[in-house]
């Protein structure tokens, strides 16, 4: 990841600024950070994850919306992240909104350049939002899901899943681990 010139900006200023830029950007503590180009495996994995979540929501009939990458998640007034997929069961944002503030499920696909950020800054950032119940980190190389779930009090429970189902309660559905990845 590379950063833009050191210009501090708010999350709202960033969204306007990013519209005029090539590539994908995130805002980390007021500083725009360009995201690295994606490998094919990364793109395929986030597509499968989006499809699996969308099918689970459709199957259960829950009033949730699954968002693909490109829809930002506002963490603070100076931080916006771009997860690879997210699920919200709250009030639907306006059609022209660029960010959501109430995700219940967040998905990030690991890549060599983002692993430390996904396991560190983003883990704490996503769980700073009261609505986040699940943070799924997908490792496409090992075909493993690292499922962080909000526990009792301030606890975050972690399970590493190579098969079976990720139980996403709330909102109230399971997703087969294998469905989150492209066919081998």
Buried (B, 14 or more C-beta within 10 A) or exposed (E): EEEBEEEEBBBBBBBEBBEEEEEBBBBBEBBBBBBBEBEEBBBBBBBBBBBBBBBBBEEBEBEBBBBBBEBBBBBBEBBBBBBBBBBBBBEEBEEEEBBBBBBBBBBBBBBEEBEEBBBEBBBEBBBEBEBBBBBBBBBBEEBBBBBBBBEEEEEBEEEEBEEEBBBBEBBBBBBBBBBBBBEE
